[in-house]
């Protein structure tokens, strides 16, 4: 059976609305949360009861490649320690802010104790060979150049079908930001995708 994963970045207040939609369709999720987020402690703890919490740096720098290893490690460890203290368990997942990273960044992510790191690449429907370069299937966002003008939802359904054809080797991973879903009025389309996934599992 195809594996399903969703992940959501930045810790926006709208993550709580998104969480209810995920629960409705019994879908897993990782919420990547920086210290500089909108969510309060109680909301993060509430999310952690149903979903995985991942690291997303202390201050969400625009490009981690521009940071020294010392500064990058500080961004990672302060975020990881804070989240672990709050939810009472180990944080294994990390997401590169804005998808920007280098080989040096990967080494710092490993040093900080993370076991997996997600990128912002799309189009992938298989389990990652490199756990620190985890690519995704689709971004819940209407204007990715990779979609070549195709509606993001139709692109997503095609990637899901591809992943499903691979059976146990397939992984369908949708990611996004709840604030983007709201900004581009994608809630109905996102729910349609969740229905499509749950109907075909």
MDAnalysis code that builds the backbone (N, CA, C; Angstrom):
import MDAnalysis as mda
import numpy as np

u = mda.Universe.empty(603, n_residues=201, atom_resindex=np.repeat(np.arange(201), 3), trajectory=True)
u.add_TopologyAttr("name", ["N", "CA", "C"] * 201)
u.add_TopologyAttr("resid", np.arange(1, 202))
u.add_TopologyAttr("resname", ["UNK", "UNK", "UNK", "UNK", "UNK", "UNK", "UNK", "UNK", "UNK", "UNK", "UNK", "UNK", "UNK", "UNK", "UNK", "UNK", "UNK", "UNK", "UNK", "UNK", "UNK", "UNK", "UNK", "UNK", "UNK", "UNK", "UNK", "UNK", "UNK", "UNK", "UNK", "UNK", "UNK", "UNK", "UNK", "UNK", "UNK", "UNK", "UNK", "UNK", "UNK", "UNK", "UNK", "UNK", "UNK", "UNK", "UNK", "UNK", "UNK", "UNK", "UNK", "UNK", "UNK", "UNK", "UNK", "UNK", "UNK", "UNK", "UNK", "UNK", "UNK", "UNK", "UNK", "UNK", "UNK", "UNK", "UNK", "UNK", "UNK", "UNK", "UNK", "UNK", "UNK", "UNK", "UNK", "UNK", "UNK", "UNK", "UNK", "UNK", "UNK", "UNK", "UNK", "UNK", "UNK", "UNK", "UNK", "UNK", "UNK", "UNK", "UNK", "UNK", "UNK", "UNK", "UNK", "UNK", "UNK", "UNK", "UNK", "UNK", "UNK", "UNK", "UNK", "UNK", "UNK", "UNK", "UNK", "UNK", "UNK", "UNK", "UNK", "UNK", "UNK", "UNK", "UNK", "UNK", "UNK", "UNK", "UNK", "UNK", "UNK", "UNK", "UNK", "UNK", "UNK", "UNK", "UNK", "UNK", "UNK", "UNK", "UNK", "UNK", "UNK", "UNK", "UNK", "UNK", "UNK", "UNK", "UNK", "UNK", "UNK", "UNK", "UNK", "UNK", "UNK", "UNK", "UNK", "UNK", "UNK", "UNK", "UNK", "UNK", "UNK", "UNK", "UNK", "UNK", "UNK", "UNK", "UNK", "UNK", "UNK", "UNK", "UNK", "UNK", "UNK", "UNK", "UNK", "UNK", "UNK", "UNK", "UNK", "UNK", "UNK", "UNK", "UNK", "UNK", "UNK", "UNK", "UNK", "UNK", "UNK", "UNK", "UNK", "UNK", "UNK", "UNK", "UNK", "UNK", "UNK", "UNK", "UNK", "UNK", "UNK", "UNK", "UNK", "UNK", "UNK", "UNK", "UNK", "UNK", "UNK"])
u.atoms.positions = np.array([
    [0.847, -1.207, 0.000],
    [0.000, 0.000, 0.000],
    [0.878, 1.252, 0.000],
    [0.469, 2.255, -0.754],
    [1.217, 3.509, -0.830],
    [1.263, 4.187, 0.542],
    [2.407, 4.786, 0.861],
    [2.544, 5.520, 2.115],
    [2.115, 6.975, 1.879],
    [1.503, 7.551, 2.885],
    [0.993, 8.924, 2.800],
    [1.668, 9.775, 3.858],
    [2.072, 10.985, 3.465],
    [2.612, 11.949, 4.420],
    [2.185, 13.348, 3.997],
    [1.844, 14.169, 4.966],
    [1.617, 15.589, 4.694],
    [2.508, 16.366, 5.659],
    [2.929, 17.559, 5.247],
    [3.733, 18.389, 6.150],
    [3.433, 19.859, 5.893],
    [3.498, 20.633, 6.980],
    [3.018, 22.014, 6.958],
    [3.980, 22.894, 7.735],
    [4.376, 23.998, 7.108],
    [5.477, 24.813, 7.622],
    [5.009, 26.111, 8.285],
    [5.807, 26.564, 9.220],
    [5.810, 27.932, 9.763],
    [5.002, 28.153, 11.037],
    [4.111, 27.234, 11.432],
    [3.385, 27.419, 12.682],
    [2.425, 28.586, 12.669],
    [1.637, 28.700, 11.603],
    [0.626, 29.751, 11.502],
    [-0.614, 29.380, 12.319],
    [-1.361, 30.372, 12.766],
    [-2.596, 30.121, 13.529],
    [-3.566, 29.224, 12.762],
    [-3.532, 29.330, 11.426],
    [-4.443, 28.531, 10.609],
    [-4.085, 27.047, 10.604],
    [-2.928, 26.698, 11.181],
    [-2.580, 25.279, 11.320],
    [-3.637, 24.540, 12.134],
    [-4.306, 25.240, 13.051],
    [-5.314, 24.579, 13.881],
    [-6.545, 24.199, 13.038],
    [-6.898, 25.047, 12.084],
    [-7.983, 24.719, 11.154],
    [-7.569, 23.545, 10.267],
    [-6.338, 23.585, 9.807],
    [-5.814, 22.514, 8.962],
    [-5.793, 21.191, 9.721],
    [-5.431, 21.239, 10.989],
    [-5.375, 20.024, 11.810],
    [-6.743, 19.345, 11.881],
    [-7.797, 20.140, 11.997],
    [-9.142, 19.556, 12.049],
    [-9.490, 18.848, 10.742],
    [-9.058, 19.428, 9.623],
    [-9.309, 18.813, 8.315],
    [-8.518, 17.504, 8.175],
    [-7.295, 17.502, 8.650],
    [-6.482, 16.286, 8.605],
    [-7.098, 15.182, 9.464],
    [-7.592, 15.556, 10.633],
    [-8.226, 14.569, 11.522],
    [-9.479, 13.984, 10.878],
    [-10.227, 14.829, 10.182],
    [-11.458, 14.378, 9.529],
    [-11.192, 13.233, 8.564],
    [-10.052, 13.298, 7.870],
    [-9.718, 12.268, 6.880],
    [-8.631, 11.300, 7.377],
    [-8.326, 11.415, 8.679],
    [-7.386, 10.499, 9.333],
    [-6.044, 10.433, 8.601],
    [-5.535, 11.621, 8.265],
    [-4.262, 11.712, 7.550],
    [-3.139, 12.139, 8.497],
    [-1.944, 11.576, 8.301],
    [-0.807, 11.957, 9.140],
    [-0.229, 13.297, 8.718],
    [0.467, 13.941, 9.629],
    [1.084, 15.227, 9.283],
    [2.275, 15.508, 10.187],
    [3.217, 16.252, 9.626],
    [4.298, 16.854, 10.401],
    [4.092, 18.365, 10.345],
    [4.077, 19.002, 11.491],
    [4.004, 20.459, 11.545],
    [5.393, 20.978, 11.913],
    [6.018, 21.690, 10.962],
    [7.366, 22.239, 11.154],
    [7.239, 23.640, 11.745],
    [7.719, 23.796, 12.973],
    [7.418, 25.002, 13.747],
    [8.688, 25.719, 14.199],
    [8.874, 26.980, 13.777],
    [9.985, 27.789, 14.294],
    [9.579, 28.463, 15.607],
    [10.570, 28.914, 16.376],
    [10.243, 29.656, 17.602],
    [9.456, 30.919, 17.279],
    [9.761, 31.511, 16.129],
    [9.119, 32.771, 15.721],
    [7.785, 32.491, 15.026],
    [6.950, 31.657, 15.654],
    [5.678, 31.286, 15.028],
    [4.511, 32.001, 15.688],
    [3.318, 31.830, 15.108],
    [2.114, 32.453, 15.656],
    [1.435, 31.593, 16.720],
    [1.743, 30.307, 16.739],
    [1.070, 29.400, 17.659],
    [1.563, 29.598, 19.080],
    [0.655, 29.469, 20.051],
    [1.095, 29.526, 21.444],
    [1.431, 28.114, 21.930],
    [1.975, 28.030, 23.130],
    [2.427, 26.740, 23.661],
    [1.302, 25.710, 23.688],
    [0.137, 26.134, 24.111],
    [-0.998, 25.201, 24.228],
    [-1.392, 24.642, 22.862],
    [-1.340, 25.471, 21.844],
    [-1.700, 25.008, 20.492],
    [-0.667, 24.013, 19.961],
    [0.606, 24.285, 20.211],
    [1.646, 23.357, 19.776],
    [1.504, 22.017, 20.494],
    [1.263, 22.075, 21.788],
    [1.063, 20.840, 22.558],
    [-0.160, 20.089, 22.038],
    [-1.216, 20.813, 21.720],
    [-2.428, 20.194, 21.183],
    [-2.140, 19.503, 19.845],
    [-1.402, 20.168, 18.971],
    [-1.022, 19.560, 17.686],
    [-0.205, 18.285, 17.910],
    [0.679, 18.327, 18.900],
    [1.583, 17.198, 19.141],
    [0.841, 15.950, 19.609],
    [-0.381, 16.111, 20.088],
    [-1.161, 14.954, 20.560],
    [-1.660, 14.099, 19.401],
    [-1.818, 14.704, 18.227],
    [-2.338, 13.975, 17.070],
    [-1.341, 13.861, 15.921],
    [-0.324, 14.729, 15.918],
    [0.590, 14.791, 14.777],
    [2.047, 14.865, 15.234],
    [2.946, 14.730, 14.275],
    [4.381, 14.866, 14.532],
    [4.765, 16.342, 14.489],
    [5.636, 16.741, 15.400],
    [6.165, 18.107, 15.397],
    [7.607, 18.057, 14.881],
    [7.944, 18.976, 13.992],
    [9.286, 19.033, 13.428],
    [9.919, 20.392, 13.654],
    [11.252, 20.436, 13.580],
    [11.983, 21.680, 13.756],
    [12.009, 22.523, 12.489],
    [12.089, 23.844, 12.676],
    [12.095, 24.757, 11.521],
    [12.934, 26.008, 11.827],
    [13.916, 25.858, 12.708],
    [14.851, 26.907, 13.163],
    [14.221, 27.841, 14.201],
    [15.080, 28.636, 14.811],
    [14.646, 29.611, 15.814],
    [13.943, 30.792, 15.166],
    [14.584, 31.374, 14.140],
    [14.079, 32.637, 13.583],
    [13.642, 32.564, 12.125],
    [13.634, 31.358, 11.542],
    [13.276, 31.167, 10.135],
    [14.111, 32.053, 9.213],
    [15.443, 31.860, 9.208],
    [16.283, 32.641, 8.274],
    [15.913, 32.331, 6.837],
    [16.055, 33.317, 5.972],
    [15.651, 33.165, 4.580],
    [16.513, 32.160, 3.824],
    [17.789, 32.050, 4.220],
    [18.703, 31.158, 3.501],
    [19.772, 30.651, 4.460],
    [19.631, 29.403, 4.888],
    [20.579, 28.850, 5.851],
    [21.990, 28.729, 5.278],
    [22.104, 28.722, 3.962],
    [23.423, 28.627, 3.332],
    [24.292, 29.832, 3.670],
    [23.676, 30.961, 4.013],
    [24.437, 32.182, 4.290],
    [24.924, 32.242, 5.738],
    [24.490, 31.297, 6.574],
    [24.876, 31.313, 7.986],
    [26.179, 30.549, 8.205],
    [26.942, 30.984, 9.189],
    [28.100, 30.199, 9.608],
    [27.589, 28.919, 10.259],
    [28.439, 27.904, 10.336],
    [28.025, 26.669, 10.985],
    [27.619, 26.903, 12.440],
    [28.323, 27.809, 13.099],
    [28.014, 28.128, 14.503],
    [26.623, 28.731, 14.627],
    [26.321, 29.701, 13.757],
    [25.001, 30.351, 13.805],
    [23.893, 29.387, 13.395],
    [24.188, 28.553, 12.387],
    [23.180, 27.584, 11.940],
    [22.879, 26.580, 13.047],
    [23.918, 26.113, 13.721],
    [23.720, 25.140, 14.800],
    [22.915, 25.750, 15.935],
    [23.158, 27.034, 16.212],
    [22.393, 27.723, 17.261],
    [20.915, 27.816, 16.872],
    [20.653, 28.150, 15.606],
    [19.271, 28.213, 15.114],
    [18.562, 26.863, 15.311],
    [19.277, 25.785, 15.023],
    [18.689, 24.452, 15.078],
    [18.508, 23.960, 16.507],
    [19.548, 24.088, 17.322],
    [19.464, 23.521, 18.671],
    [18.502, 24.299, 19.562],
    [18.449, 25.620, 19.417],
    [17.506, 26.395, 20.234],
    [16.066, 26.038, 19.886],
    [15.818, 25.804, 18.612],
    [14.483, 25.410, 18.170],
    [14.145, 23.994, 18.648],
    [15.087, 23.076, 18.458],
    [14.860, 21.670, 18.835],
    [14.650, 21.540, 20.340],
    [15.506, 22.178, 21.108],
    [15.397, 22.099, 22.568],
    [14.076, 22.672, 23.068],
    [13.666, 23.788, 22.494],
    [12.406, 24.434, 22.883],
    [11.210, 23.531, 22.598],
    [11.175, 22.965, 21.392],
    [10.052, 22.095, 21.033],
    [10.031, 20.827, 21.883],
    [11.198, 20.252, 22.107],
    [11.258, 19.022, 22.905],
    [10.846, 19.281, 24.351],
    [11.279, 20.402, 24.882],
    [10.877, 20.777, 26.243],
    [9.357, 20.941, 26.320],
    [8.791, 21.545, 25.296],
    [7.364, 21.825, 25.315],
    [6.506, 20.565, 25.190],
    [6.848, 19.697, 24.240],
    [5.973, 18.541, 23.985],
    [6.429, 17.274, 24.716],
    [7.630, 17.326, 25.296],
    [8.069, 16.209, 26.115],
    [8.540, 14.983, 25.364],
    [8.958, 15.181, 24.119],
    [9.550, 14.053, 23.398],
    [10.531, 14.550, 22.328],
    [11.301, 13.594, 21.801],
    [12.369, 13.920, 20.852],
    [11.812, 14.368, 19.506],
    [12.438, 15.387, 18.936],
    [12.097, 15.880, 17.604],
    [13.117, 15.310, 16.615],
    [12.644, 14.531, 15.652],
    [13.546, 13.896, 14.681],
    [13.525, 14.551, 13.296],
    [12.448, 15.267, 12.971],
    [12.279, 15.854, 11.640],
    [12.641, 17.334, 11.642],
    [13.237, 17.753, 10.541],
    [13.560, 19.163, 10.321],
    [13.159, 19.541, 8.903],
    [12.847, 20.808, 8.692],
    [12.551, 21.310, 7.348],
    [13.385, 22.563, 7.098],
    [14.082, 22.574, 5.958],
    [14.918, 23.724, 5.604],
    [14.033, 24.937, 5.291],
    [14.197, 26.064, 6.003],
    [13.391, 27.253, 5.689],
    [13.579, 27.672, 4.234],
    [12.476, 27.879, 3.551],
    [12.460, 28.269, 2.130],
    [13.143, 27.233, 1.236],
    [13.415, 26.047, 1.773],
    [14.024, 24.978, 0.988],
    [15.480, 25.221, 0.630],
    [16.129, 26.173, 1.305],
    [17.509, 26.531, 0.948],
    [18.498, 25.891, 1.919],
    [19.441, 25.134, 1.347],
    [20.425, 24.454, 2.181],
    [21.635, 24.077, 1.325],
    [22.690, 23.640, 1.995],
    [23.913, 23.194, 1.318],
    [24.391, 21.921, 2.003],
    [25.477, 21.343, 1.491],
    [26.060, 20.171, 2.156],
    [26.470, 20.522, 3.584],
    [26.962, 21.729, 3.763],
    [27.344, 22.183, 5.101],
    [26.126, 22.233, 6.025],
    [24.986, 22.708, 5.483],
    [23.748, 22.758, 6.269],
    [23.357, 21.361, 6.719],
    [23.454, 20.404, 5.807],
    [23.088, 19.020, 6.135],
    [23.928, 18.508, 7.305],
    [25.219, 18.797, 7.282],
    [26.091, 18.346, 8.363],
    [25.678, 18.955, 9.701],
    [25.279, 20.215, 9.678],
    [24.841, 20.879, 10.912],
    [23.511, 20.277, 11.392],
    [22.629, 19.964, 10.467],
    [21.353, 19.325, 10.819],
    [21.622, 17.984, 11.518],
    [22.578, 17.234, 10.994],
    [22.966, 15.970, 11.635],
    [23.545, 16.219, 13.023],
    [24.425, 17.234, 13.129],
    [25.038, 17.555, 14.420],
    [23.991, 17.925, 15.468],
    [22.930, 18.577, 15.034],
    [21.870, 19.002, 15.955],
    [21.015, 17.825, 16.431],
    [21.179, 16.671, 15.780],
    [20.458, 15.482, 16.230],
    [19.213, 15.139, 15.454],
    [18.990, 15.823, 14.334],
    [17.838, 15.479, 13.496],
    [18.165, 14.258, 12.642],
    [17.147, 13.423, 12.392],
    [17.347, 12.209, 11.598],
    [16.824, 12.332, 10.173],
    [15.923, 13.314, 9.947],
    [15.321, 13.505, 8.632],
    [15.195, 14.995, 8.368],
    [15.313, 15.380, 7.097],
    [15.132, 16.786, 6.730],
    [14.396, 16.872, 5.398],
    [13.358, 17.674, 5.381],
    [12.527, 17.817, 4.187],
    [12.917, 19.035, 3.370],
    [12.919, 18.847, 2.059],
    [13.183, 19.938, 1.125],
    [11.848, 20.480, 0.607],
    [11.910, 21.379, -0.375],
    [10.681, 21.891, -1.001],
    [10.538, 21.401, -2.442],
    [11.359, 20.429, -2.831],
    [11.249, 19.855, -4.172],
    [9.936, 19.087, -4.312],
    [9.357, 19.127, -5.513],
    [8.103, 18.412, -5.773],
    [8.298, 17.413, -6.914],
    [7.293, 16.573, -7.120],
    [7.330, 15.617, -8.223],
    [7.815, 14.237, -7.822],
    [8.212, 14.070, -6.577],
    [8.745, 12.787, -6.125],
    [7.626, 11.891, -5.573],
    [7.674, 10.602, -5.908],
    [6.637, 9.675, -5.421],
    [7.256, 8.402, -4.835],
    [8.536, 8.481, -4.462],
    [9.199, 7.324, -3.858],
    [9.839, 7.719, -2.530],
    [10.144, 6.725, -1.726],
    [10.792, 6.958, -0.439],
    [12.214, 7.456, -0.687],
    [12.621, 8.475, 0.061],
    [13.912, 9.137, -0.171],
    [15.085, 8.202, 0.077],
    [16.086, 8.286, -0.818],
    [17.340, 7.565, -0.612],
    [18.161, 8.236, 0.490],
    [18.124, 9.564, 0.508],
    [18.882, 10.339, 1.488],
    [17.900, 10.970, 2.483],
    [17.941, 10.570, 3.756],
    [16.968, 11.093, 4.723],
    [17.105, 12.581, 4.999],
    [18.200, 13.212, 4.521],
    [18.384, 14.652, 4.725],
    [18.062, 15.458, 3.464],
    [17.523, 14.758, 2.455],
    [17.086, 15.435, 1.215],
    [15.702, 14.890, 0.819],
    [14.792, 14.875, 1.748],
    [13.468, 14.316, 1.493],
    [12.684, 15.259, 0.578],
    [12.387, 14.764, -0.621],
    [11.590, 15.544, -1.575],
    [10.112, 15.206, -1.391],
    [9.242, 16.023, -1.953],
    [7.798, 15.841, -1.802],
    [7.150, 15.555, -3.159],
    [5.864, 15.273, -3.117],
    [5.126, 15.009, -4.353],
    [4.500, 16.282, -4.912],
    [3.924, 17.081, -4.015],
    [3.196, 18.271, -4.472],
    [3.180, 19.326, -3.370],
    [3.193, 20.573, -3.789],
    [3.067, 21.732, -2.904],
    [1.651, 22.281, -3.091],
    [0.910, 22.417, -2.016],
    [-0.448, 22.968, -2.091],
    [-0.351, 24.477, -2.333],
    [-0.108, 24.800, -3.595],
    [0.177, 26.182, -4.004],
    [-0.061, 26.235, -5.514],
    [-0.736, 27.260, -6.016],
    [-1.162, 27.234, -7.419],
    [-0.122, 27.637, -8.458],
    [1.031, 28.166, -8.054],
    [1.910, 28.788, -9.042],
    [3.315, 28.193, -9.113],
    [3.457, 26.891, -8.952],
    [4.773, 26.266, -9.103],
    [5.084, 26.073, -10.583],
    [6.295, 26.431, -10.991],
    [6.666, 26.282, -12.400],
    [6.651, 24.819, -12.831],
    [6.890, 23.916, -11.866],
    [6.910, 22.488, -12.188],
    [5.556, 21.977, -12.680],
    [4.501, 22.692, -12.376],
    [3.160, 22.241, -12.779],
    [2.859, 22.564, -14.242],
    [3.713, 23.388, -14.860],
    [3.561, 23.730, -16.287],
    [2.148, 24.204, -16.632],
    [1.604, 25.037, -15.764],
    [0.278, 25.601, -16.014],
    [-0.873, 24.710, -15.599],
    [-0.582, 23.480, -15.191],
    [-1.638, 22.560, -14.756],
    [-2.137, 22.954, -13.371],
    [-3.417, 22.758, -13.125],
    [-3.968, 23.024, -11.803],
    [-3.241, 22.154, -10.775],
    [-2.878, 22.733, -9.639],
    [-2.088, 22.005, -8.636],
    [-2.805, 20.747, -8.157],
    [-4.141, 20.809, -8.064],
    [-4.906, 19.666, -7.575],
    [-4.848, 18.500, -8.559],
    [-4.949, 18.807, -9.847],
    [-4.853, 17.740, -10.854],
    [-3.444, 17.148, -10.870],
    [-2.438, 18.021, -10.729],
    [-1.057, 17.554, -10.618],
    [-0.914, 16.615, -9.425],
    [-1.527, 17.006, -8.306],
    [-1.455, 16.201, -7.085],
    [-2.100, 14.829, -7.279],
    [-3.257, 14.806, -7.908],
    [-3.945, 13.533, -8.124],
    [-3.119, 12.610, -9.024],
    [-2.479, 13.182, -10.034],
    [-1.631, 12.384, -10.917],
    [-0.442, 11.799, -10.159],
    [0.164, 12.613, -9.280],
    [1.291, 12.110, -8.491],
    [0.822, 11.030, -7.516],
    [-0.367, 11.211, -6.951],
    [-0.895, 10.183, -6.047],
    [-1.093, 8.867, -6.791],
    [-1.653, 8.950, -7.982],
    [-1.875, 7.727, -8.774],
    [-0.545, 7.038, -9.098],
    [0.474, 7.847, -9.412],
    [1.809, 7.292, -9.674],
    [2.346, 6.567, -8.442],
    [2.212, 7.205, -7.292],
    [2.701, 6.603, -6.048],
    [1.937, 5.317, -5.736],
    [0.644, 5.343, -5.962],
    [-0.187, 4.172, -5.683],
    [0.222, 2.988, -6.561],
    [0.587, 3.281, -7.814],
    [1.022, 2.217, -8.737],
    [2.297, 1.526, -8.253],
    [3.070, 2.227, -7.418],
    [4.315, 1.657, -6.899],
    [4.095, 0.808, -5.647],
    [2.855, 0.781, -5.153],
    [2.531, -0.037, -3.985],
    [3.337, 0.383, -2.767],
    [3.974, -0.597, -2.127],
    [4.724, -0.340, -0.906],
    [5.954, 0.514, -1.097],
    [6.397, 0.686, -2.344],
    [7.551, 1.549, -2.627],
    [7.141, 2.998, -2.876],
    [5.833, 3.234, -2.974],
    [5.350, 4.574, -3.275],
    [5.152, 5.416, -2.030],
    [5.430, 6.707, -2.156],
    [5.179, 7.664, -1.080],
    [4.562, 8.915, -1.694],
    [3.366, 9.257, -1.256],
    [2.732, 10.503, -1.686],
    [2.842, 11.491, -0.537],
    [3.505, 12.615, -0.806],
    [3.801, 13.597, 0.240],
    [3.361, 14.981, -0.239],
    [2.313, 15.499, 0.368],
    [1.861, 16.856, 0.052],
    [2.297, 17.785, 1.176],
    [2.815, 18.967, 0.795],
    [3.239, 19.925, 1.811],
    [2.693, 21.304, 1.476],
    [2.792, 22.182, 2.436],
    [2.352, 23.552, 2.180],
    [2.394, 24.399, 3.437],
    [1.726, 25.538, 3.344],
    [1.582, 26.468, 4.469],
    [0.085, 26.745, 4.617],
    [-0.425, 26.657, 5.822],
    [-1.859, 26.917, 6.000],
    [-2.213, 28.342, 5.592],
    [-1.274, 29.279, 5.781],
    [-1.565, 30.663, 5.400],
    [-1.658, 30.817, 3.876],
    [-0.886, 29.992, 3.123],
    [-0.997, 30.021, 1.658],
    [-2.317, 29.397, 1.211],
    [-2.702, 28.317, 1.864],
    [-3.981, 27.679, 1.545],
    [-5.102, 28.707, 1.692],
    [-5.012, 29.513, 2.739],
    [-6.021, 30.535, 2.982],
    [-5.902, 31.689, 1.996],
    [-4.678, 32.146, 1.769],
    [-4.439, 33.291, 0.876],
    [-4.957, 33.029, -0.535],
    [-4.745, 31.803, -1.031],
    [-5.150, 31.465, -2.395],
    [-6.488, 30.716, -2.444],
    [-7.177, 30.705, -1.302],
    [-8.520, 30.124, -1.224],
    [-8.529, 28.667, -1.715],
    [-7.632, 27.862, -1.147],
    [-7.471, 26.476, -1.585],
    [-8.116, 25.461, -0.639],
    [-8.873, 25.918, 0.332],
    [-9.424, 24.978, 1.319],
    [-10.301, 23.913, 0.671],
    [-11.145, 24.312, -0.261],
    [-12.046, 23.349, -0.915],
    [-11.235, 22.349, -1.738],
    [-10.253, 22.841, -2.479],
    [-9.418, 21.953, -3.283],
    [-8.589, 21.025, -2.393],
    [-8.086, 21.558, -1.288],
    [-7.294, 20.720, -0.384],
    [-8.160, 19.599, 0.200],
    [-9.385, 19.942, 0.578],
    [-10.273, 18.897, 1.096],
    [-10.604, 17.874, 0.012],
    [-10.743, 18.331, -1.221],
    [-10.984, 17.392, -2.322],
    [-9.807, 16.421, -2.466],
    [-8.579, 16.937, -2.314],
    [-7.407, 16.064, -2.382],
    [-7.422, 15.061, -1.227],
    [-7.740, 15.535, -0.026],
    [-7.791, 14.631, 1.124],
    [-8.846, 13.542, 0.916],
    [-9.987, 13.912, 0.350],
    [-11.036, 12.926, 0.037],
    [-10.520, 11.912, -0.971],
    [-9.827, 12.389, -1.984],
    [-9.290, 11.532, -3.040],
    [-8.306, 10.527, -2.457],
    [-7.455, 11.008, -1.561],
    [-6.486, 10.125, -0.914],
    [-7.190, 9.066, -0.080],
    [-8.097, 9.508, 0.780],
    [-8.741, 8.559, 1.693],
    [-9.621, 7.544, 0.955],
    [-10.219, 7.976, -0.154],
    [-11.085, 7.088, -0.944],
    [-10.276, 5.992, -1.631],
    [-9.028, 6.281, -1.937],
    [-8.199, 5.337, -2.689],
    [-7.262, 4.508, -1.816],
    [-7.363, 4.682, -0.505],
    [-6.482, 3.912, 0.393],
    [-7.139, 2.590, 0.784],
])
